[in-house]
Amino acid sequence: MNIGILGTGGVAQTLGTKLVSLGHAVKLGSRTTGNEKATAWAAQAGPTASHGTFAEAADFGELLILATLGTGTLDAIALTGPDRLAGKTVIDLTNPLDVSQGMPPKLFVGHTDSLAEMVQRAAPQAHVVKALNIVSAAQMVDPTSTGSDLDMFIAGNDAAARQQVTDLLKSFGWKNITDFGGIESARFLEPLVLLWVHYGMKTGGWAHALKFVKQ
Ligand SMILES: NC(=O)c1ccc[n+]([C@@H]2O[C@H](COP(=O)([O-])OP(=O)(O)OC[C@H]3O[C@@H](n4cnc5c(N)ncnc54)[C@H](OP(=O)(O)O)[C@@H]3O)[C@@H](O)[C@H]2O)c1
């Protein structure tokens, strides 16, 4: 499948490399043409790896992944052109972290709204699915890296899109995926990242994850 990733940072590159290794073609998108990080990534990631603008990555992808800084996510969608996301599954792994007052981060939206819902409103024809925001980039592509199968939570309005994301995550090795239904559940999933960051700052390690036990 052709997959467009909006973003060029550590998460975008880690996911891009994993997706290429699974046989997908991946285009990283950025605010500018010739982004240094995207150019360097594409040069070593294999023949099905490429880079371009946000708009080019969105047009390329049958499925899209938002991997921008949380504070830049809505800007990225505006720059892309929301119509380019229409009808596509859009994985939103971004976190609404506000570090303007330093660390630890605060949320710039939460509890009664979420960044994922803002993304859905900004691109109403897209099938936005919140996923992967509560683990590290390394854990995203290797859910057994901490020695046990990690848990993942997803939310989105379109059942077929949630299933598509579930299938993609399973191809990464994810086994424990809980589907929370509509995108409004993201207002509870996004704040979980604060606990994850809090523990990371306390311990200096980033290999922990949240466990969800169901009956
Ligand atoms: N790092 C993790 O382990 C982890 C885990 C879970 C979730 N996340 C979430 O994943 C997202 C990406 O994280 P990362 O670590 O890959 O971040 P990063 O390395 O800092 O990359 C951020 C990306 O956002 C773009 N960006 C920044 N400001 C922007 C703006 N105003 N408009 C458009 N694009 C903008 C950057 O573009 P340029 O290349 O042009 O600077 C870059 O492509 C974040 O939302 C983060 O909360 C990260």
Ligand as a Chemical Component Dictionary entry (heavy atoms), coordinates in Angstrom:
data_LIG
# 
_chem_comp.id                   LIG 
_chem_comp.type                 NON-POLYMER 
_chem_comp.pdbx_formal_charge   0 
_chem_comp.three_letter_code    LIG 
# 
loop_
_chem_comp_atom.comp_id 
_chem_comp_atom.atom_id 
_chem_comp_atom.alt_atom_id 
_chem_comp_atom.type_symbol 
_chem_comp_atom.charge 
_chem_comp_atom.model_Cartn_x 
_chem_comp_atom.model_Cartn_y 
_chem_comp_atom.model_Cartn_z 
_chem_comp_atom.pdbx_ordinal 
LIG N1  N1  N 0  8.787  10.716 20.135 1  
LIG C1  C1  C 0  8.012  9.741  20.583 2  
LIG O1  O1  O 0  8.483  8.690  21.053 3  
LIG C2  C2  C 0  6.518  9.898  20.507 4  
LIG C3  C3  C 0  5.671  8.933  21.071 5  
LIG C4  C4  C 0  4.281  9.069  20.944 6  
LIG C5  C5  C 0  3.751  10.145 20.257 7  
LIG N2  N2  N 1  4.587  11.083 19.746 8  
LIG C6  C6  C 0  4.003  12.221 19.029 9  
LIG O2  O2  O 0  4.437  12.126 17.683 10 
LIG C7  C7  C 0  4.571  13.422 17.111 11 
LIG C8  C8  C 0  5.938  13.546 16.437 12 
LIG O3  O3  O 0  6.943  13.329 17.406 13 
LIG P1  P1  P 0  8.497  13.354 17.009 14 
LIG O4  O4  O 0  9.233  12.919 18.213 15 
LIG O5  O5  O -1 8.693  12.658 15.716 16 
LIG O6  O6  O 0  8.692  14.934 16.808 17 
LIG P2  P2  P 0  9.844  15.722 16.046 18 
LIG O7  O7  O 0  11.022 14.835 15.811 19 
LIG O8  O8  O 0  10.053 16.981 16.808 20 
LIG O9  O9  O 0  9.170  16.054 14.634 21 
LIG C9  C9  C 0  8.137  16.963 14.582 22 
LIG C10 C10 C 0  7.607  17.132 13.157 23 
LIG O10 O10 O 0  6.589  18.149 13.215 24 
LIG C11 C11 C 0  6.869  19.136 12.226 25 
LIG N3  N3  N 0  6.393  20.428 12.698 26 
LIG C12 C12 C 0  6.804  21.118 13.792 27 
LIG N4  N4  N 0  6.115  22.281 13.900 28 
LIG C13 C13 C 0  5.275  22.319 12.845 29 
LIG C14 C14 C 0  4.316  23.259 12.376 30 
LIG N5  N5  N 0  4.045  24.400 13.045 31 
LIG N6  N6  N 0  3.622  22.994 11.245 32 
LIG C15 C15 C 0  3.851  21.844 10.568 33 
LIG N7  N7  N 0  4.752  20.902 10.947 34 
LIG C16 C16 C 0  5.451  21.145 12.078 35 
LIG C17 C17 C 0  8.379  19.105 12.042 36 
LIG O11 O11 O 0  8.640  19.641 10.783 37 
LIG P3  P3  P 0  10.078 20.176 10.300 38 
LIG O12 O12 O 0  10.822 18.948 9.822  39 
LIG O13 O13 O 0  9.731  21.115 9.204  40 
LIG O14 O14 O 0  10.710 20.826 11.499 41 
LIG C18 C18 C 0  8.633  17.609 12.148 42 
LIG O15 O15 O 0  8.371  17.005 10.906 43 
LIG C19 C19 C 0  4.343  14.426 18.261 44 
LIG O16 O16 O 0  3.029  14.920 18.197 45 
LIG C20 C20 C 0  4.536  13.576 19.512 46 
LIG O17 O17 O 0  3.768  14.035 20.626 47 
LIG C21 C21 C 0  5.943  10.998 19.855 48 
# 
loop_
_chem_comp_bond.comp_id 
_chem_comp_bond.atom_id_1 
_chem_comp_bond.atom_id_2 
_chem_comp_bond.value_order 
_chem_comp_bond.pdbx_ordinal 
LIG N1  C1  SING 1  
LIG C1  O1  DOUB 2  
LIG C1  C2  SING 3  
LIG C2  C3  SING 4  
LIG C2  C21 DOUB 5  
LIG C3  C4  DOUB 6  
LIG C4  C5  SING 7  
LIG C5  N2  DOUB 8  
LIG N2  C6  SING 9  
LIG N2  C21 SING 10 
LIG C6  O2  SING 11 
LIG C6  C20 SING 12 
LIG O2  C7  SING 13 
LIG C7  C8  SING 14 
LIG C7  C19 SING 15 
LIG C8  O3  SING 16 
LIG O3  P1  SING 17 
LIG P1  O4  DOUB 18 
LIG P1  O5  SING 19 
LIG P1  O6  SING 20 
LIG O6  P2  SING 21 
LIG P2  O7  DOUB 22 
LIG P2  O8  SING 23 
LIG P2  O9  SING 24 
LIG O9  C9  SING 25 
LIG C9  C10 SING 26 
LIG C10 O10 SING 27 
LIG C10 C18 SING 28 
LIG O10 C11 SING 29 
LIG C11 N3  SING 30 
LIG C11 C17 SING 31 
LIG N3  C12 SING 32 
LIG N3  C16 SING 33 
LIG C12 N4  DOUB 34 
LIG N4  C13 SING 35 
LIG C13 C14 SING 36 
LIG C13 C16 DOUB 37 
LIG C14 N5  SING 38 
LIG C14 N6  DOUB 39 
LIG N6  C15 SING 40 
LIG C15 N7  DOUB 41 
LIG N7  C16 SING 42 
LIG C17 O11 SING 43 
LIG C17 C18 SING 44 
LIG O11 P3  SING 45 
LIG P3  O12 DOUB 46 
LIG P3  O13 SING 47 
LIG P3  O14 SING 48 
LIG C18 O15 SING 49 
LIG C19 O16 SING 50 
LIG C19 C20 SING 51 
LIG C20 O17 SING 52 
# 
